[in-house]
Amino acid sequence: MNVLTIDKKDYIIIPKKEYEHLVVKAASKTPPAKKISLAQGKKLAYKLIDEWAKKSNHYCSLPLT
């Protein structure tokens, strides 16, 4: 590992293999994305649409007949 100074900033130089190992290690520490079913996604989408509509005052309050 070497230290390189450019414009008063220090940079560390490491071999490519070590860098790739660090990238893989960092990527493995991220939590996996939560997966939901289509039905759950649809329910969540409608819920969010209702919340956004209420916040933006474009919510239709007329009863549907």
All heavy atoms as a GROMACS GRO file, in nm:
protein
  521
    1MET      N    1   0.085  -0.116   0.000
    1MET     CA    2   0.000   0.000   0.000
    1MET      C    3   0.090   0.123   0.000
    1MET      O    4   0.180   0.137   0.081
    1MET     CB    5  -0.091  -0.002   0.123
    1MET     CG    6  -0.184   0.114   0.130
    1MET     SD    7  -0.317   0.099   0.250
    1MET     CE    8  -0.235   0.068   0.401
    2ASN      N    9   0.064   0.213  -0.094
    2ASN     CA   10   0.142   0.336  -0.106
    2ASN      C   11   0.051   0.457  -0.090
    2ASN      O   12  -0.068   0.451  -0.121
    2ASN     CB   13   0.209   0.343  -0.244
    2ASN     CG   14   0.304   0.228  -0.266
    2ASN    OD1   15   0.374   0.187  -0.175
    2ASN    ND2   16   0.305   0.174  -0.387
    3VAL      N   17   0.108   0.566  -0.044
    3VAL     CA   18   0.034   0.691  -0.028
    3VAL      C   19   0.083   0.788  -0.134
    3VAL      O   20   0.204   0.810  -0.149
    3VAL     CB   21   0.051   0.750   0.112
    3VAL    CG1   22  -0.022   0.882   0.123
    3VAL    CG2   23   0.002   0.653   0.218
    4LEU      N   24  -0.010   0.848  -0.206
    4LEU     CA   25   0.021   0.943  -0.311
    4LEU      C   26  -0.047   1.075  -0.275
    4LEU      O   27  -0.164   1.078  -0.240
    4LEU     CB   28  -0.032   0.891  -0.445
    4LEU     CG   29  -0.017   0.980  -0.567
    4LEU    CD1   30   0.131   0.995  -0.602
    4LEU    CD2   31  -0.091   0.918  -0.683
    5THR      N   32   0.026   1.186  -0.281
    5THR     CA   33  -0.029   1.317  -0.247
    5THR      C   34  -0.040   1.401  -0.374
    5THR      O   35   0.058   1.424  -0.443
    5THR     CB   36   0.059   1.390  -0.145
    5THR    OG1   37   0.074   1.307  -0.030
    5THR    CG2   38  -0.002   1.521  -0.104
    6ILE      N   39  -0.163   1.444  -0.402
    6ILE     CA   40  -0.190   1.530  -0.518
    6ILE      C   41  -0.274   1.646  -0.468
    6ILE      O   42  -0.380   1.625  -0.408
    6ILE     CB   43  -0.265   1.454  -0.630
    6ILE    CG1   44  -0.182   1.335  -0.678
    6ILE    CG2   45  -0.297   1.548  -0.746
    6ILE    CD1   46  -0.254   1.246  -0.778
    7ASP      N   47  -0.230   1.768  -0.494
    7ASP     CA   48  -0.302   1.889  -0.451
    7ASP      C   49  -0.337   1.884  -0.303
    7ASP      O   50  -0.451   1.910  -0.263
    7ASP     CB   51  -0.429   1.910  -0.534
    7ASP     CG   52  -0.399   1.938  -0.680
    7ASP    OD1   53  -0.292   1.995  -0.709
    7ASP    OD2   54  -0.483   1.903  -0.765
    8LYS      N   55  -0.243   1.848  -0.221
    8LYS     CA   56  -0.257   1.841  -0.076
    8LYS      C   57  -0.364   1.741  -0.030
    8LYS      O   58  -0.417   1.751   0.079
    8LYS     CB   59  -0.287   1.979  -0.017
    8LYS     CG   60  -0.176   2.081  -0.042
    8LYS     CD   61  -0.210   2.214   0.019
    8LYS     CE   62  -0.100   2.315  -0.011
    8LYS     NZ   63  -0.132   2.447   0.044
    9LYS      N   64  -0.396   1.644  -0.116
    9LYS     CA   65  -0.490   1.538  -0.079
    9LYS      C   66  -0.415   1.406  -0.086
    9LYS      O   67  -0.340   1.381  -0.181
    9LYS     CB   68  -0.609   1.534  -0.174
    9LYS     CG   69  -0.696   1.658  -0.167
    9LYS     CD   70  -0.812   1.648  -0.263
    9LYS     CE   71  -0.894   1.774  -0.263
    9LYS     NZ   72  -1.002   1.769  -0.362
   10ASP      N   73  -0.435   1.321   0.014
   10ASP     CA   74  -0.368   1.192   0.018
   10ASP      C   75  -0.456   1.084  -0.043
   10ASP      O   76  -0.575   1.076  -0.014
   10ASP     CB   77  -0.334   1.153   0.163
   10ASP     CG   78  -0.226   1.242   0.223
   10ASP    OD1   79  -0.144   1.296   0.145
   10ASP    OD2   80  -0.225   1.258   0.346
   11TYR      N   81  -0.396   1.003  -0.128
   11TYR     CA   82  -0.464   0.890  -0.191
   11TYR      C   83  -0.385   0.764  -0.160
   11TYR      O   84  -0.262   0.766  -0.158
   11TYR     CB   85  -0.472   0.909  -0.344
   11TYR     CG   86  -0.553   1.030  -0.385
   11TYR    CD1   87  -0.492   1.154  -0.401
   11TYR    CD2   88  -0.689   1.021  -0.404
   11TYR    CE1   89  -0.566   1.266  -0.438
   11TYR    CE2   90  -0.765   1.131  -0.442
   11TYR     CZ   91  -0.702   1.254  -0.458
   11TYR     OH   92  -0.775   1.363  -0.495
   12ILE      N   93  -0.456   0.656  -0.136
   12ILE     CA   94  -0.391   0.528  -0.107
   12ILE      C   95  -0.397   0.441  -0.232
   12ILE      O   96  -0.503   0.425  -0.292
   12ILE     CB   97  -0.459   0.458   0.011
   12ILE    CG1   98  -0.448   0.544   0.137
   12ILE    CG2   99  -0.399   0.321   0.034
   12ILE    CD1  100  -0.524   0.491   0.254
   13ILE      N  101  -0.285   0.386  -0.268
   13ILE     CA  102  -0.276   0.299  -0.385
   13ILE      C  103  -0.261   0.156  -0.337
   13ILE      O  104  -0.171   0.124  -0.259
   13ILE     CB  105  -0.157   0.340  -0.474
   13ILE    CG1  106  -0.174   0.485  -0.519
   13ILE    CG2  107  -0.147   0.247  -0.593
   13ILE    CD1  108  -0.055   0.540  -0.590
   14ILE      N  109  -0.354   0.071  -0.382
   14ILE     CA  110  -0.350  -0.071  -0.344
   14ILE      C  111  -0.356  -0.155  -0.471
   14ILE      O  112  -0.404  -0.108  -0.575
   14ILE     CB  113  -0.465  -0.109  -0.249
   14ILE    CG1  114  -0.600  -0.083  -0.312
   14ILE    CG2  115  -0.453  -0.034  -0.119
   14ILE    CD1  116  -0.717  -0.135  -0.232
   15PRO      N  117  -0.310  -0.278  -0.464
   15PRO     CA  118  -0.319  -0.367  -0.580
   15PRO      C  119  -0.465  -0.392  -0.621
   15PRO      O  120  -0.556  -0.386  -0.538
   15PRO     CB  121  -0.254  -0.496  -0.532
   15PRO     CG  122  -0.166  -0.455  -0.419
   15PRO     CD  123  -0.235  -0.340  -0.355
   16LYS      N  124  -0.485  -0.419  -0.748
   16LYS     CA  125  -0.620  -0.437  -0.803
   16LYS      C  126  -0.693  -0.552  -0.735
   16LYS      O  127  -0.812  -0.542  -0.707
   16LYS     CB  128  -0.611  -0.463  -0.954
   16LYS     CG  129  -0.744  -0.468  -1.022
   16LYS     CD  130  -0.730  -0.482  -1.172
   16LYS     CE  131  -0.867  -0.484  -1.237
   16LYS     NZ  132  -0.858  -0.495  -1.382
   17LYS      N  133  -0.624  -0.662  -0.704
   17LYS     CA  134  -0.688  -0.776  -0.638
   17LYS      C  135  -0.744  -0.736  -0.502
   17LYS      O  136  -0.856  -0.774  -0.467
   17LYS     CB  137  -0.588  -0.891  -0.620
   17LYS     CG  138  -0.585  -0.989  -0.730
   17LYS     CD  139  -0.498  -1.106  -0.690
   17LYS     CE  140  -0.508  -1.214  -0.794
   17LYS     NZ  141  -0.427  -1.330  -0.760
   18GLU      N  142  -0.668  -0.661  -0.426
   18GLU     CA  143  -0.715  -0.616  -0.294
   18GLU      C  144  -0.835  -0.524  -0.308
   18GLU      O  145  -0.930  -0.531  -0.230
   18GLU     CB  146  -0.603  -0.545  -0.219
   18GLU     CG  147  -0.495  -0.637  -0.168
   18GLU     CD  148  -0.388  -0.562  -0.091
   18GLU    OE1  149  -0.422  -0.462  -0.023
   18GLU    OE2  150  -0.272  -0.603  -0.099
   19TYR      N  151  -0.832  -0.435  -0.409
   19TYR     CA  152  -0.944  -0.344  -0.432
   19TYR      C  153  -1.071  -0.422  -0.466
   19TYR      O  154  -1.178  -0.394  -0.411
   19TYR     CB  155  -0.910  -0.246  -0.546
   19TYR     CG  156  -1.028  -0.164  -0.590
   19TYR    CD1  157  -1.073  -0.058  -0.512
   19TYR    CD2  158  -1.095  -0.192  -0.708
   19TYR    CE1  159  -1.182   0.018  -0.551
   19TYR    CE2  160  -1.204  -0.117  -0.748
   19TYR     CZ  161  -1.246  -0.012  -0.669
   19TYR     OH  162  -1.355   0.062  -0.708
   20GLU      N  163  -1.060  -0.520  -0.555
   20GLU     CA  164  -1.176  -0.600  -0.592
   20GLU      C  165  -1.232  -0.676  -0.471
   20GLU      O  166  -1.353  -0.689  -0.454
   20GLU     CB  167  -1.140  -0.695  -0.705
   20GLU     CG  168  -1.116  -0.623  -0.837
   20GLU     CD  169  -1.059  -0.713  -0.945
   20GLU    OE1  170  -1.021  -0.828  -0.915
   20GLU    OE2  171  -1.050  -0.665  -1.060
   21HIS      N  172  -1.142  -0.726  -0.386
   21HIS     CA  173  -1.185  -0.796  -0.265
   21HIS      C  174  -1.261  -0.700  -0.173
   21HIS      O  175  -1.365  -0.736  -0.116
   21HIS     CB  176  -1.065  -0.855  -0.192
   21HIS     CG  177  -1.099  -0.922  -0.063
   21HIS    ND1  178  -1.169  -1.040  -0.058
   21HIS    CD2  179  -1.076  -0.885   0.065
   21HIS    CE1  180  -1.187  -1.072   0.069
   21HIS    NE2  181  -1.132  -0.980   0.146
   22LEU      N  182  -1.214  -0.577  -0.159
   22LEU     CA  183  -1.281  -0.478  -0.076
   22LEU      C  184  -1.419  -0.442  -0.133
   22LEU      O  185  -1.515  -0.424  -0.058
   22LEU     CB  186  -1.197  -0.351  -0.063
   22LEU     CG  187  -1.073  -0.360   0.024
   22LEU    CD1  188  -0.990  -0.233   0.011
   22LEU    CD2  189  -1.111  -0.384   0.169
   23VAL      N  190  -1.430  -0.433  -0.265
   23VAL     CA  191  -1.558  -0.401  -0.328
   23VAL      C  192  -1.660  -0.512  -0.301
   23VAL      O  193  -1.775  -0.486  -0.266
   23VAL     CB  194  -1.541  -0.378  -0.479
   23VAL    CG1  195  -1.674  -0.371  -0.550
   23VAL    CG2  196  -1.461  -0.252  -0.504
   24VAL      N  197  -1.617  -0.637  -0.316
   24VAL     CA  198  -1.707  -0.750  -0.291
   24VAL      C  199  -1.748  -0.753  -0.145
   24VAL      O  200  -1.866  -0.775  -0.112
   24VAL     CB  201  -1.638  -0.883  -0.332
   24VAL    CG1  202  -1.718  -1.002  -0.286
   24VAL    CG2  203  -1.618  -0.887  -0.482
   25LYS      N  204  -1.654  -0.728  -0.056
   25LYS     CA  205  -1.684  -0.729   0.087
   25LYS      C  206  -1.783  -0.617   0.123
   25LYS      O  207  -1.876  -0.639   0.200
   25LYS     CB  208  -1.553  -0.711   0.166
   25LYS     CG  209  -1.568  -0.729   0.314
   25LYS     CD  210  -1.432  -0.722   0.382
   25LYS     CE  211  -1.447  -0.740   0.531
   25LYS     NZ  212  -1.318  -0.729   0.600
   26ALA      N  213  -1.765  -0.499   0.066
   26ALA     CA  214  -1.856  -0.388   0.094
   26ALA      C  215  -1.995  -0.416   0.037
   26ALA      O  216  -2.097  -0.386   0.100
   26ALA     CB  217  -1.800  -0.260   0.034
   27ALA      N  218  -2.002  -0.477  -0.080
   27ALA     CA  219  -2.131  -0.507  -0.142
   27ALA      C  220  -2.207  -0.613  -0.063
   27ALA      O  221  -2.330  -0.611  -0.056
   27ALA     CB  222  -2.111  -0.553  -0.285
   28SER      N  223  -2.136  -0.704  -0.001
   28SER     CA  224  -2.203  -0.810   0.074
   28SER      C  225  -2.262  -0.760   0.205
   28SER      O  226  -2.348  -0.825   0.264
   28SER     CB  227  -2.107  -0.925   0.101
   28SER     OG  228  -2.006  -0.885   0.190
   29LYS      N  229  -2.219  -0.644   0.252
   29LYS     CA  230  -2.268  -0.589   0.378
   29LYS      C  231  -2.397  -0.510   0.361
   29LYS      O  232  -2.461  -0.474   0.459
   29LYS     CB  233  -2.162  -0.500   0.442
   29LYS     CG  234  -2.046  -0.578   0.499
   29LYS     CD  235  -1.953  -0.490   0.576
   29LYS     CE  236  -1.841  -0.574   0.637
   29LYS     NZ  237  -1.752  -0.493   0.719
   30THR      N  238  -2.437  -0.482   0.237
   30THR     CA  239  -2.561  -0.408   0.216
   30THR      C  240  -2.679  -0.502   0.237
   30THR      O  241  -2.677  -0.617   0.193
   30THR     CB  242  -2.567  -0.348   0.075
   30THR    OG1  243  -2.556  -0.453  -0.020
   30THR    CG2  244  -2.457  -0.247   0.053
   31PRO      N  245  -2.784  -0.455   0.304
   31PRO     CA  246  -2.899  -0.542   0.326
   31PRO      C  247  -2.973  -0.569   0.195
   31PRO      O  248  -2.982  -0.480   0.109
   31PRO     CB  249  -2.987  -0.463   0.422
   31PRO     CG  250  -2.946  -0.321   0.402
   31PRO     CD  251  -2.802  -0.324   0.361
   32PRO      N  252  -3.024  -0.688   0.176
   32PRO     CA  253  -3.096  -0.720   0.052
   32PRO      C  254  -3.227  -0.643   0.046
   32PRO      O  255  -3.286  -0.608   0.149
   32PRO     CB  256  -3.121  -0.871   0.062
   32PRO     CG  257  -3.113  -0.901   0.207
   32PRO     CD  258  -3.017  -0.802   0.266
   33ALA      N  259  -3.272  -0.616  -0.074
   33ALA     CA  260  -3.398  -0.543  -0.092
   33ALA      C  261  -3.515  -0.632  -0.049
   33ALA      O  262  -3.514  -0.753  -0.071
   33ALA     CB  263  -3.415  -0.504  -0.239
   34LYS      N  264  -3.613  -0.569   0.013
   34LYS     CA  265  -3.729  -0.643   0.060
   34LYS      C  266  -3.819  -0.673  -0.060
   34LYS      O  267  -3.856  -0.584  -0.136
   34LYS     CB  268  -3.805  -0.560   0.164
   34LYS     CG  269  -3.925  -0.631   0.221
   34LYS     CD  270  -3.996  -0.545   0.324
   34LYS     CE  271  -4.120  -0.616   0.374
   34LYS     NZ  272  -4.199  -0.530   0.462
   35LYS      N  273  -3.855  -0.799  -0.076
   35LYS     CA  274  -3.942  -0.839  -0.186
   35LYS      C  275  -4.083  -0.861  -0.133
   35LYS      O  276  -4.102  -0.917  -0.026
   35LYS     CB  277  -3.890  -0.968  -0.250
   35LYS     CG  278  -3.756  -0.951  -0.315
   35LYS     CD  279  -3.709  -1.079  -0.379
   35LYS     CE  280  -3.572  -1.060  -0.439
   35LYS     NZ  281  -3.519  -1.182  -0.497
   36ILE      N  282  -4.180  -0.812  -0.210
   36ILE     CA  283  -4.320  -0.831  -0.172
   36ILE      C  284  -4.395  -0.891  -0.290
   36ILE      O  285  -4.349  -0.883  -0.405
   36ILE     CB  286  -4.385  -0.698  -0.127
   36ILE    CG1  287  -4.378  -0.592  -0.237
   36ILE    CG2  288  -4.320  -0.645  -0.001
   36ILE    CD1  289  -4.450  -0.463  -0.203
   37SER      N  290  -4.510  -0.949  -0.263
   37SER     CA  291  -4.589  -1.010  -0.369
   37SER      C  292  -4.658  -0.901  -0.450
   37SER      O  293  -4.664  -0.784  -0.411
   37SER     CB  294  -4.694  -1.103  -0.309
   37SER     OG  295  -4.792  -1.028  -0.240
   38LEU      N  296  -4.714  -0.940  -0.564
   38LEU     CA  297  -4.785  -0.844  -0.648
   38LEU      C  298  -4.906  -0.786  -0.575
   38LEU      O  299  -4.933  -0.666  -0.584
   38LEU     CB  300  -4.830  -0.911  -0.778
   38LEU     CG  301  -4.718  -0.946  -0.876
   38LEU    CD1  302  -4.775  -1.022  -0.994
   38LEU    CD2  303  -4.648  -0.820  -0.922
   39ALA      N  304  -4.976  -0.868  -0.501
   39ALA     CA  305  -5.094  -0.822  -0.428
   39ALA      C  306  -5.053  -0.720  -0.321
   39ALA      O  307  -5.119  -0.616  -0.304
   39ALA     CB  308  -5.167  -0.938  -0.365
   40GLN      N  309  -4.946  -0.749  -0.250
   40GLN     CA  310  -4.897  -0.655  -0.148
   40GLN      C  311  -4.850  -0.525  -0.213
   40GLN      O  312  -4.874  -0.417  -0.160
   40GLN     CB  313  -4.783  -0.718  -0.068
   40GLN     CG  314  -4.824  -0.831   0.022
   40GLN     CD  315  -4.704  -0.902   0.082
   40GLN    OE1  316  -4.601  -0.917   0.017
   40GLN    NE2  317  -4.718  -0.946   0.206
   41GLY      N  318  -4.786  -0.535  -0.328
   41GLY     CA  319  -4.739  -0.416  -0.400
   41GLY      C  320  -4.855  -0.331  -0.447
   41GLY      O  321  -4.851  -0.207  -0.438
   42LYS      N  322  -4.958  -0.395  -0.496
   42LYS     CA  323  -5.076  -0.322  -0.542
   42LYS      C  324  -5.143  -0.250  -0.426
   42LYS      O  325  -5.181  -0.134  -0.437
   42LYS     CB  326  -5.174  -0.420  -0.608
   42LYS     CG  327  -5.292  -0.354  -0.673
   42LYS     CD  328  -5.378  -0.458  -0.745
   42LYS     CE  329  -5.498  -0.393  -0.811
   42LYS     NZ  330  -5.581  -0.490  -0.882
   43LYS      N  331  -5.155  -0.318  -0.313
   43LYS     CA  332  -5.216  -0.259  -0.194
   43LYS      C  333  -5.134  -0.138  -0.148
   43LYS      O  334  -5.188  -0.032  -0.115
   43LYS     CB  335  -5.223  -0.365  -0.084
   43LYS     CG  336  -5.291  -0.319   0.042
   43LYS     CD  337  -5.298  -0.432   0.144
   43LYS     CE  338  -5.358  -0.387   0.275
   43LYS     NZ  339  -5.360  -0.494   0.375
   44LEU      N  340  -5.001  -0.154  -0.146
   44LEU     CA  341  -4.913  -0.045  -0.104
   44LEU      C  342  -4.923   0.072  -0.202
   44LEU      O  343  -4.926   0.188  -0.160
   44LEU     CB  344  -4.768  -0.094  -0.095
   44LEU     CG  345  -4.663   0.009  -0.056
   44LEU    CD1  346  -4.691   0.066   0.083
   44LEU    CD2  347  -4.525  -0.052  -0.060
   45ALA      N  348  -4.930   0.043  -0.331
   45ALA     CA  349  -4.940   0.149  -0.431
   45ALA      C  350  -5.067   0.231  -0.412
   45ALA      O  351  -5.063   0.354  -0.415
   45ALA     CB  352  -4.935   0.089  -0.571
   46TYR      N  353  -5.179   0.164  -0.392
   46TYR     CA  354  -5.305   0.236  -0.370
   46TYR      C  355  -5.299   0.320  -0.243
   46TYR      O  356  -5.349   0.432  -0.239
   46TYR     CB  357  -5.423   0.140  -0.365
   46TYR     CG  358  -5.468   0.093  -0.502
   46TYR    CD1  359  -5.474  -0.043  -0.532
   46TYR    CD2  360  -5.503   0.183  -0.601
   46TYR    CE1  361  -5.514  -0.086  -0.657
   46TYR    CE2  362  -5.543   0.141  -0.727
   46TYR     CZ  363  -5.549   0.005  -0.755
   46TYR     OH  364  -5.588  -0.036  -0.878
   47LYS      N  365  -5.238   0.266  -0.140
   47LYS     CA  366  -5.226   0.339  -0.014
   47LYS      C  367  -5.143   0.467  -0.035
   47LYS      O  368  -5.181   0.576   0.012
   47LYS     CB  369  -5.160   0.250   0.092
   47LYS     CG  370  -5.138   0.316   0.224
   47LYS     CD  371  -5.066   0.223   0.321
   47LYS     CE  372  -5.021   0.297   0.445
   47LYS     NZ  373  -4.934   0.215   0.529
   48LEU      N  374  -5.030   0.454  -0.106
   48LEU     CA  375  -4.944   0.570  -0.130
   48LEU      C  376  -5.014   0.673  -0.219
   48LEU      O  377  -5.001   0.794  -0.197
   48LEU     CB  378  -4.812   0.526  -0.192
   48LEU     CG  379  -4.719   0.447  -0.101
   48LEU    CD1  380  -4.598   0.397  -0.179
   48LEU    CD2  381  -4.674   0.531   0.017
   49ILE      N  382  -5.088   0.627  -0.320
   49ILE     CA  383  -5.161   0.718  -0.408
   49ILE      C  384  -5.262   0.798  -0.327
   49ILE      O  385  -5.276   0.920  -0.344
   49ILE     CB  386  -5.229   0.642  -0.522
   49ILE    CG1  387  -5.122   0.591  -0.619
   49ILE    CG2  388  -5.331   0.730  -0.594
   49ILE    CD1  389  -5.175   0.493  -0.723
   50ASP      N  390  -5.334   0.731  -0.236
   50ASP     CA  391  -5.431   0.801  -0.152
   50ASP      C  392  -5.363   0.905  -0.062
   50ASP      O  393  -5.412   1.017  -0.046
   50ASP     CB  394  -5.510   0.702  -0.066
   50ASP     CG  395  -5.612   0.623  -0.146
   50ASP    OD1  396  -5.648   0.669  -0.258
   50ASP    OD2  397  -5.656   0.518  -0.098
   51GLU      N  398  -5.248   0.869  -0.004
   51GLU     CA  399  -5.175   0.963   0.081
   51GLU      C  400  -5.128   1.085   0.002
   51GLU      O  401  -5.143   1.198   0.047
   51GLU     CB  402  -5.054   0.894   0.144
   51GLU     CG  403  -5.087   0.797   0.254
   51GLU     CD  404  -4.964   0.727   0.310
   51GLU    OE1  405  -4.850   0.772   0.284
   51GLU    OE2  406  -4.982   0.626   0.380
   52TRP      N  407  -5.073   1.062  -0.119
   52TRP     CA  408  -5.024   1.173  -0.201
   52TRP      C  409  -5.140   1.262  -0.246
   52TRP      O  410  -5.127   1.383  -0.253
   52TRP     CB  411  -4.948   1.121  -0.321
   52TRP     CG  412  -4.821   1.050  -0.286
   52TRP    CD1  413  -4.741   1.074  -0.178
   52TRP    CD2  414  -4.760   0.943  -0.357
   52TRP    NE1  415  -4.634   0.988  -0.178
   52TRP    CE2  416  -4.641   0.907  -0.288
   52TRP    CE3  417  -4.790   0.875  -0.474
   52TRP    CZ2  418  -4.558   0.807  -0.330
   52TRP    CZ3  419  -4.706   0.775  -0.516
   52TRP    CH2  420  -4.591   0.742  -0.445
   53ALA      N  421  -5.253   1.200  -0.279
   53ALA     CA  422  -5.368   1.277  -0.324
   53ALA      C  423  -5.420   1.366  -0.211
   53ALA      O  424  -5.458   1.481  -0.235
   53ALA     CB  425  -5.478   1.183  -0.372
   54LYS      N  426  -5.423   1.315  -0.089
   54LYS     CA  427  -5.469   1.395   0.025
   54LYS      C  428  -5.374   1.511   0.052
   54LYS      O  429  -5.417   1.621   0.085
   54LYS     CB  430  -5.483   1.308   0.150
   54LYS     CG  431  -5.601   1.215   0.144
   54LYS     CD  432  -5.608   1.127   0.267
   54LYS     CE  433  -5.720   1.024   0.254
   54LYS     NZ  434  -5.722   0.932   0.367
   55LYS      N  435  -5.244   1.487   0.038
   55LYS     CA  436  -5.146   1.593   0.062
   55LYS      C  437  -5.152   1.702  -0.044
   55LYS      O  438  -5.128   1.818  -0.015
   55LYS     CB  439  -5.004   1.534   0.066
   55LYS     CG  440  -4.976   1.455   0.191
   55LYS     CD  441  -4.834   1.402   0.188
   55LYS     CE  442  -4.807   1.316   0.310
   55LYS     NZ  443  -4.673   1.258   0.307
   56SER      N  444  -5.182   1.665  -0.168
   56SER     CA  445  -5.179   1.763  -0.276
   56SER      C  446  -5.313   1.832  -0.298
   56SER      O  447  -5.326   1.915  -0.386
   56SER     CB  448  -5.135   1.695  -0.406
   56SER     OG  449  -5.234   1.601  -0.446
   57ASN      N  450  -5.415   1.797  -0.218
   57ASN     CA  451  -5.548   1.858  -0.224
   57ASN      C  452  -5.616   1.840  -0.360
   57ASN      O  453  -5.697   1.920  -0.400
   57ASN     CB  454  -5.541   2.008  -0.190
   57ASN     CG  455  -5.505   2.031  -0.046
   57ASN    OD1  456  -5.540   1.952   0.040
   57ASN    ND2  457  -5.432   2.137  -0.019
   58HIS      N  458  -5.580   1.735  -0.432
   58HIS     CA  459  -5.647   1.704  -0.557
   58HIS      C  460  -5.736   1.582  -0.539
   58HIS      O  461  -5.770   1.514  -0.633
   58HIS     CB  462  -5.546   1.676  -0.668
   58HIS     CG  463  -5.464   1.796  -0.704
   58HIS    ND1  464  -5.514   1.923  -0.710
   58HIS    CD2  465  -5.334   1.808  -0.737
   58HIS    CE1  466  -5.419   2.007  -0.744
   58HIS    NE2  467  -5.308   1.939  -0.760
   59TYR      N  468  -5.770   1.555  -0.419
   59TYR     CA  469  -5.849   1.437  -0.387
   59TYR      C  470  -5.996   1.466  -0.418
   59TYR      O  471  -6.051   1.567  -0.377
   59TYR     CB  472  -5.832   1.403  -0.239
   59TYR     CG  473  -5.877   1.263  -0.204
   59TYR    CD1  474  -5.800   1.153  -0.234
   59TYR    CD2  475  -5.999   1.244  -0.142
   59TYR    CE1  476  -5.841   1.026  -0.200
   59TYR    CE2  477  -6.041   1.117  -0.107
   59TYR     CZ  478  -5.963   1.009  -0.138
   59TYR     OH  479  -6.005   0.884  -0.105
   60CYS      N  480  -6.057   1.380  -0.493
   60CYS     CA  481  -6.198   1.398  -0.531
   60CYS      C  482  -6.286   1.354  -0.414
   60CYS      O  483  -6.284   1.239  -0.373
   60CYS     CB  484  -6.231   1.316  -0.654
   60CYS     SG  485  -6.401   1.334  -0.707
   61SER      N  486  -6.363   1.446  -0.360
   61SER     CA  487  -6.447   1.414  -0.246
   61SER      C  488  -6.592   1.390  -0.286
   61SER      O  489  -6.678   1.372  -0.202
   61SER     CB  490  -6.441   1.528  -0.143
   61SER     OG  491  -6.488   1.647  -0.203
   62LEU      N  492  -6.619   1.391  -0.417
   62LEU     CA  493  -6.755   1.366  -0.462
   62LEU      C  494  -6.785   1.217  -0.456
   62LEU      O  495  -6.702   1.134  -0.492
   62LEU     CB  496  -6.774   1.415  -0.607
   62LEU     CG  497  -6.754   1.565  -0.629
   62LEU    CD1  498  -6.760   1.595  -0.777
   62LEU    CD2  499  -6.859   1.642  -0.553
   63PRO      N  500  -6.904   1.181  -0.411
   63PRO     CA  501  -6.937   1.038  -0.408
   63PRO      C  502  -6.959   0.984  -0.548
   63PRO      O  503  -7.012   1.054  -0.635
   63PRO     CB  504  -7.067   1.035  -0.327
   63PRO     CG  505  -7.124   1.170  -0.339
   63PRO     CD  506  -7.008   1.264  -0.358
   64LEU      N  507  -6.915   0.864  -0.570
   64LEU     CA  508  -6.935   0.800  -0.700
   64LEU      C  509  -7.072   0.736  -0.703
   64LEU      O  510  -7.111   0.664  -0.611
   64LEU     CB  511  -6.827   0.692  -0.723
   64LEU     CG  512  -6.684   0.745  -0.729
   64LEU    CD1  513  -6.588   0.629  -0.738
   64LEU    CD2  514  -6.666   0.839  -0.847
   65THR      N  515  -7.150   0.766  -0.807
   65THR     CA  516  -7.286   0.710  -0.815
   65THR      C  517  -7.301   0.622  -0.934
   65THR      O  518  -7.231   0.624  -1.027
   65THR     CB  519  -7.392   0.821  -0.822
   65THR    OG1  520  -7.363   0.905  -0.932
   65THR    CG2  521  -7.394   0.901  -0.694
   0.00000   0.00000   0.00000
